[in-house]
Amino acid sequence: MSRFFILLCDVMGVNILVKRFISGVIVAFVLFFVLFLSYSFDFPLRISLAFVTVLAVWEIISLKSLTKFKTVLWASLIFSPLRCVLGSGMPWQALLYVYTILMFLTVMDTFMKNRKSKPKRKLPRIVDLCFVYVLTVIIGFALSKVVEIKEMARNPLAGVFGVLLVFALAWACDVGAYISGTGFGRNKLCPDVSPGKTVEGAVGGFLASIFFTFMCAFAFKLIFNLNINFLNLALLSILGTPIAILGDLCFSIIKRTSHVKNFSNLIPGHGGVLDRFDSVIFTAPYVYIFLNFMPVT
């Protein structure tokens, strides 16, 4: 589907900015649709996040060229969405233990084969196996916090608003940084990590993130009469925006060291799932922790 969309845009002469806009609108529509379905019960949100987690882990495995190693591939793809679906209770903890043991056995087996094999034999690097294991656990853990944010809210509407805050912080920052960086960017933010990111872009992302979170808050207050603590919301936004930028930079390091521009081409104009959810992986646990101590609703 994404390849067809890219081909259609190329035929019509659509530039990269328009591709980003169209893809962004589609992703935002899907998000609002899932939140609408998840108002009364969490199942649509759980399944959607589980699907995103599987795609993200697939991109990590593909990045490290481990798709041919079926044990790593299937163990990681099967385990990764389980926290989103099952929660953090004993079933997930038991499966985490099983997955950990399986990956350690794979590392040991690879180590022994590497010592005995001929130089021409293609075997995975141990550091790549460990990298896939760590990212599989982190991605599943981080995205499951989105569900837990909704579950801990005092009512379904507050839960939907809490989930929306996660994506508002991450995506509004990304959009603001892209627009301001493209138009006014002069000073490099971290040239060794991500040459395209600028200080002006970071400032634009910071302002856009705060602006959009407050617009969402005003909309929920006016339309749904949701009581909101704007002081706590301001603090959440001010502290959360740098975390969103940090998430983007951390995953940029992964791409930089792997010599790729994007994790995949699943989302035209944006790249892969991880290119769109890198900041979300950092903001979701942050919002969960913040709301536990300083609720905004």
Buried (B, 14 or more C-beta within 10 A) or exposed (E): EEEEBBEEBEEEEBEEEBBBBBBBEEBEEEBEEBBEBBBEEBEBBBBBBBEBBBBBBBBBBBBBEBEEBEBBBEBBBEBBBBBBBBBBEEEBEEBBEEBEEBBEEBBEEBEEEEEEEEEEEEEBEBEBBEBBBEBBBEBBBBBBBBBBBBEBBEEBBBBBBBBBBBBBBBBBBBBBBBBBBBEBBEEBBBEEBBEBBBBBBBBBBBBBBBBBBBEBBEEBBEEEEBEBBEEBBBBBBEEBBBBBBBBBBBBBEBBBEEEBEBBBBBBBBBBBBBBBBBBBBBBBBBBBEBBEEEBBB
